[in-house]
């Protein structure tokens, strides 16, 4: 869906631009589009585009995506930044990963149904 929009763009080019080109003003975006979209969606909680960025990163980490991948997606220069902001989720993701690995090991050690050892 977005891939065709990327064709011919340099790595530092904007994918989404203002009407006359260039950077989209965050203030104007929130004023003109964001508030209306939130209202149309029936969302009454105060959310910002940055909230969605944080939510996306949180979901990725809780699903077991490597912190380095999330760091890259967020554009954090250092993994330390990602780790600091999302430390609580990284701890949860580590525990979840360990549980998943243990279940996998348990299944692989269980005798197949109908077979005796």
VENNOR-V511401 format. One record per residue. N is the residue number from 1. PHI is phi as a letter, one per 40 degrees, with the letter a starting at -180 (NA if undefined). OMEGA is omega in radians with two decimals (* if undefined). Layout:
N&PHI&OMEGA / N&PHI&OMEGA
This chain:
1&NA&-3.12 / 2&c&-3.08 / 3&d&3.13 / 4&d&3.14 / 5&c&-3.09 / 6&c&-3.09 / 7&c&3.10 / 8&g&3.14 / 9&c&3.02 / 10&c&-3.11 / 11&d&-3.12 / 12&c&3.12 / 13&c&3.06 / 14&c&3.04 / 15&c&3.11 / 16&b&-3.09 / 17&b&3.03 / 18&c&-3.09 / 19&d&-3.11 / 20&c&-3.14 / 21&g&3.12 / 22&g&-3.07 / 23&c&3.04 / 24&c&3.10 / 25&c&-3.13 / 26&d&-3.13 / 27&c&3.13 / 28&c&3.12 / 29&c&3.13 / 30&c&-3.11 / 31&c&-3.01 / 32&c&-3.05 / 33&b&-2.99 / 34&d&-3.11 / 35&d&3.13 / 36&c&-3.14 / 37&c&3.11 / 38&c&-3.14 / 39&c&3.12 / 40&c&-3.13 / 41&c&3.14 / 42&g&-3.14 / 43&c&-3.11 / 44&b&3.11 / 45&c&3.11 / 46&c&3.09 / 47&b&3.08 / 48&b&3.03 / 49&d&3.11 / 50&c&3.07 / 51&d&3.14 / 52&c&3.09 / 53&c&3.14 / 54&c&3.12 / 55&c&3.13 / 56&d&3.14 / 57&c&-3.14 / 58&c&3.13 / 59&c&3.14 / 60&d&-3.11 / 61&c&-3.13 / 62&c&3.07 / 63&c&3.05 / 64&g&3.08 / 65&c&-3.09 / 66&d&3.13 / 67&d&3.13 / 68&c&3.10 / 69&c&3.13 / 70&c&3.09 / 71&d&-3.13 / 72&c&3.14 / 73&c&-3.12 / 74&c&-3.11 / 75&g&3.09 / 76&c&3.14 / 77&c&-3.06 / 78&b&3.04 / 79&c&3.13 / 80&c&3.11 / 81&c&3.13 / 82&c&-3.11 / 83&c&-3.12 / 84&c&-3.09 / 85&c&-3.01 / 86&b&-3.07 / 87&d&-3.12 / 88&c&3.13 / 89&c&3.11 / 90&c&3.09 / 91&c&3.10 / 92&c&-3.13 / 93&c&3.10 / 94&c&3.13 / 95&c&3.13 / 96&c&3.11 / 97&c&3.11 / 98&c&3.10 / 99&c&3.13 / 100&c&3.12 / 101&c&-3.14 / 102&c&3.10 / 103&c&3.13 / 104&c&3.11 / 105&c&3.14 / 106&c&3.13 / 107&c&-3.10 / 108&c&3.13 / 109&c&-3.11 / 110&c&3.11 / 111&c&3.11 / 112&c&-3.14 / 113&c&3.10 / 114&g&3.14 / 115&b&3.06 / 116&b&3.09 / 117&c&*
